């Protein structure tokens, strides 16, 4: 999956699947995602959300981008990753 943003940055890979699904769902339901929220996670064709790799760099990138909330798969809710995000 590849995303093209207005900023000109292209992103690709399976860890953006959940973000894409949430974007489509919120548009279809005329809802909004909480501001300053980063989203990561893989999603299967059957809609099953699974963990992603390299979670610490994703937390760091979200923090550097000014994100205040991070949505991630349950399998990635590691205490180390959460500590990294808030104590780095």
C-alpha positions in Angstrom: 0.0 0.0 0.0 1.3 3.5 -0.8 0.1 6.8 0.4 0.7 10.2 -1.3 0.4 13.1 1.0 0.0 16.8 0.2 3.4 17.4 1.6 4.9 15.3 -1.2 6.1 12.5 1.1 5.2 9.0 0.0 4.8 6.2 2.5 4.4 2.6 1.8 4.2 -0.7 3.7 1.7 -2.8 5.6 1.9 -0.8 8.9 -0.3 1.9 7.4 -3.2 -0.4 6.7 -5.1 0.4 9.9 -4.7 4.2 9.3 -6.0 3.8 5.8 -9.0 1.7 7.0 -9.8 4.3 9.7 -9.6 7.1 7.2 -12.0 5.4 4.8 -14.4 4.5 7.7 -14.4 8.1 9.1 -15.1 9.6 5.7 -17.9 7.1 5.1 -19.4 7.9 8.5 -18.7 11.6 8.3 -16.7 11.4 11.5 -13.2 12.8 12.4 -10.2 11.2 14.0 -9.0 13.0 17.2 -6.5 15.7 16.2 -2.8 15.0 16.7 -3.3 11.2 16.5 -0.8 8.8 14.9 -2.1 5.4 13.7 -0.2 2.3 12.9 -1.1 -1.3 12.4 -1.5 -4.0 9.8 -4.9 -5.1 8.7 -5.7 -8.4 6.8 -8.2 -8.7 4.0 -10.6 -10.1 6.6 -10.2 -7.0 8.8 -8.0 -8.6 11.4 -5.5 -6.1 13.0 -2.1 -7.4 13.7 1.1 -6.1 15.2 3.8 -4.1 13.4 7.6 -4.1 13.7 9.9 -1.2 14.6 7.5 0.3 17.0 10.0 2.6 18.8 11.0 4.5 15.7 7.3 5.0 15.0 6.7 6.4 18.5 9.7 8.7 18.0 8.5 9.9 14.6 5.0 10.6 16.1 6.4 12.5 19.0 8.7 14.6 16.7 5.7 15.3 14.5 3.8 16.7 17.4 1.4 13.8 17.9 -0.3 13.6 21.3 -2.0 10.2 20.8 -1.0 6.9 19.2 -3.3 4.2 18.1 -1.5 0.8 17.7 -2.4 -2.9 17.7 -2.9 -4.6 21.0 0.0 -6.9 20.4 2.3 -3.7 20.3 1.1 -2.4 23.7 4.4 -3.2 25.2 5.4 -1.4 28.4 8.8 -0.6 26.9 7.3 1.1 23.8 5.0 3.2 26.0 7.9 4.1 28.3 9.9 5.1 25.2 7.2 7.3 23.9 6.7 9.3 27.0 10.2 9.2 28.6 12.5 9.6 25.6 
